[in-house]
Amino acid sequence: MSLSVLLAAATPTPSPSESGESTVKTLQDAQESATNAASWVEQNWSTWLAIGLQVLLILVIASVLRAVVLRSLTKLIDRMNRTVQAAEGTALGGLLVNAERRRQRSQAIGSVLRSVASFLILGTAALMVLSAFEINLAPLLASAGVAGVAIGFGARNLVTDFLSGVFMILEDQYGVGDTIDAGVASGEVIEVGLRVTKLRGDNGEIWYVRNGEIKRIGNLSQGWATAGVDVTVRSSEDLDKVKRTLDDVTERMAAEDPWNELLWGPIQVLGLDSVALDSMVVRVSAKTMPGKAVTVERELRWRIKHAFDAADIRIVGGETATVPEAPADATEAMAAPSAHSNPDSAQSAATTPITPARSGSAVR
């Protein structure tokens, strides 16, 4: 007999009654499961539908609100730019308005406002969606708060730079084209960012200054500047003549182009600033356009020097004139005459060397 026949004989054959009962139990269990599932779905479909509609409504409202807010901010920024362009066409537009400065400032403000609006709207919508699913938000908010504190502590320099940049832009402390002294560096502003400000120094170098490192700012391009020139003359000069010459120089300069546009007021001869024993200082001052004080000072010095040369008024090189010293006595470095210089004197004879005795006389 083969092995397959033996195995078949040894395996018990189920009876027809047992196989029928197991099949009936399986079908009944499946029918009961399907009935329970159908009843559960029938009982909860309304809740699901309500949650789905609520989530959909929240997302639609958030999307529409975000689009409206961003569109309104974009129109506001465009209106600011159009105002700047209209001001450029006026007579004082070139003096009072810097288009690049206003453009970068408006773009920075618009970027910050759009980011804040998107974060608030989308963040609120996400929390409302989680709340619609009956998720407890207290642990989530607590974990987010702890994570925010940890991230803020680790990136405190970045947060400081960002917040400082936002307030600098909002307060319009400086802009593109301004010459500022930021403490750590000074120069002309070529770019204003939320984290870094770029400055071009006097030698052409570019400084990248973090906004959080700027503790004080001196803006040399806002309002007006003062050009001051100190003229040092001899104390023996006629003050009335000096004043008349300076008045003539300042009046002619204020009436000529382009100085009449750079000067925002009359050039004033303030009078004597200091008086020394052999010199005196006359102060000349003028209110100028921002950033043009050095140019006005150079032109003033040029004209004053020519006018003083024509009027025979001598300009001294410093606050105190240098008094030439008297020539030194040529005989001071000479030694007193010596008695040894005369060969007939007793001192010279006393110093004459003694002739040594001869050897023959010494033997006797």
Secondary structure in CASP SS format (residue, H / E / C, confidence):
PFRMAT SS
TARGET T0000
AUTHOR 0000-0000-0000
METHOD secondary structure of the structure
MODEL  1
M C 1.00
S C 1.00
L H 1.00
S H 1.00
V H 1.00
L H 1.00
L H 1.00
A H 1.00
A H 1.00
A H 1.00
T C 1.00
P C 1.00
T C 1.00
P C 1.00
S C 1.00
P H 1.00
S H 1.00
E H 1.00
S H 1.00
G H 1.00
E H 1.00
S H 1.00
T H 1.00
V H 1.00
K H 1.00
T H 1.00
L H 1.00
Q H 1.00
D H 1.00
A H 1.00
Q H 1.00
E H 1.00
S H 1.00
A H 1.00
T H 1.00
N H 1.00
A H 1.00
A H 1.00
S H 1.00
W H 1.00
V H 1.00
E H 1.00
Q H 1.00
N H 1.00
W H 1.00
S H 1.00
T H 1.00
W H 1.00
L H 1.00
A H 1.00
I H 1.00
G H 1.00
L H 1.00
Q H 1.00
V H 1.00
L H 1.00
L H 1.00
I H 1.00
L H 1.00
V H 1.00
I H 1.00
A H 1.00
S H 1.00
V H 1.00
L H 1.00
R H 1.00
A H 1.00
V H 1.00
V H 1.00
L H 1.00
R H 1.00
S H 1.00
L H 1.00
T H 1.00
K H 1.00
L H 1.00
I H 1.00
D H 1.00
R H 1.00
M H 1.00
N H 1.00
R H 1.00
T H 1.00
V H 1.00
Q H 1.00
A H 1.00
A H 1.00
E H 1.00
G C 1.00
T C 1.00
A C 1.00
L C 1.00
G H 1.00
G H 1.00
L H 1.00
L H 1.00
V C 1.00
N C 1.00
A H 1.00
E H 1.00
R H 1.00
R H 1.00
R H 1.00
Q H 1.00
R H 1.00
S H 1.00
Q H 1.00
A H 1.00
I H 1.00
G H 1.00
S H 1.00
V H 1.00
L H 1.00
R H 1.00
S H 1.00
V H 1.00
A H 1.00
S H 1.00
F H 1.00
L H 1.00
I H 1.00
L H 1.00
G H 1.00
T H 1.00
A H 1.00
A H 1.00
L H 1.00
M H 1.00
V H 1.00
L H 1.00
S H 1.00
A H 1.00
F C 1.00
E C 1.00
I C 1.00
N C 1.00
L H 1.00
A H 1.00
P H 1.00
L H 1.00
L H 1.00
A H 1.00
S H 1.00
A H 1.00
G H 1.00
V H 1.00
A H 1.00
G H 1.00
V H 1.00
A H 1.00
I H 1.00
G H 1.00
F H 1.00
G H 1.00
A C 1.00
R H 1.00
N H 1.00
L H 1.00
V H 1.00
T H 1.00
D H 1.00
F H 1.00
L H 1.00
S H 1.00
G H 1.00
V H 1.00
F H 1.00
M H 1.00
I H 1.00
L H 1.00
E H 1.00
D C 1.00
Q C 1.00
Y C 1.00
G C 1.00
V C 1.00
G C 1.00
D C 1.00
T E 1.00
I E 1.00
D E 1.00
A C 1.00
G C 1.00
V C 1.00
A C 1.00
S E 1.00
G E 1.00
E E 1.00
V E 1.00
I E 1.00
E E 1.00
V E 1.00
G C 1.00
L C 1.00
R C 1.00
V E 1.00
T E 1.00
K E 1.00
L E 1.00
R E 1.00
G C 1.00
D C 1.00
N C 1.00
G C 1.00
E C 1.00
I E 1.00
W E 1.00
Y E 1.00
V E 1.00
R E 1.00
N H 1.00
G H 1.00
E H 1.00
I C 1.00
K C 1.00
R C 1.00
I C 1.00
G E 1.00
N E 1.00
L C 1.00
S C 1.00
Q C 1.00
G C 1.00
W C 1.00
A E 1.00
T E 1.00
A E 1.00
G E 1.00
V E 1.00
D E 1.00
V E 1.00
T E 1.00
V E 1.00
R E 1.00
S C 1.00
S C 1.00
E C 1.00
D C 1.00
L H 1.00
D H 1.00
K H 1.00
V H 1.00
K H 1.00
R H 1.00
T H 1.00
L H 1.00
D H 1.00
D H 1.00
V H 1.00
T H 1.00
E H 1.00
R H 1.00
M H 1.00
A H 1.00
A H 1.00
E C 1.00
D C 1.00
P C 1.00
W H 1.00
N H 1.00
E H 1.00
L H 1.00
L E 1.00
W C 1.00
G C 1.00
P C 1.00
I C 1.00
Q E 1.00
V E 1.00
L E 1.00
G E 1.00
L E 1.00
D E 1.00
S E 1.00
V E 1.00
A C 1.00
L C 1.00
D C 1.00
S E 1.00
M E 1.00
V E 1.00
V E 1.00
R E 1.00
V E 1.00
S E 1.00
A E 1.00
K E 1.00
T E 1.00
M C 1.00
P C 1.00
G C 1.00
K C 1.00
A H 1.00
V H 1.00
T H 1.00
V H 1.00
E H 1.00
R H 1.00
E H 1.00
L H 1.00
R H 1.00
W H 1.00
R H 1.00
I H 1.00
K H 1.00
H H 1.00
A H 1.00
F H 1.00
D H 1.00
A H 1.00
A C 1.00
D C 1.00
I C 1.00
R C 1.00
I E 1.00
V C 1.00
G C 1.00
G C 1.00
E C 1.00
T C 1.00
A C 1.00
T C 1.00
V C 1.00
P C 1.00
E C 1.00
A C 1.00
P C 1.00
A C 1.00
D C 1.00
A C 1.00
T C 1.00
E C 1.00
A C 1.00
M C 1.00
A C 1.00
A C 1.00
P C 1.00
S C 1.00
A H 1.00
H H 1.00
S H 1.00
N C 1.00
P C 1.00
D C 1.00
S C 1.00
A H 1.00
Q H 1.00
S H 1.00
A H 1.00
A H 1.00
T C 1.00
T C 1.00
P C 1.00
I C 1.00
T C 1.00
P C 1.00
A C 1.00
R C 1.00
S H 1.00
G H 1.00
S H 1.00
A H 1.00
V H 1.00
R C 1.00
END
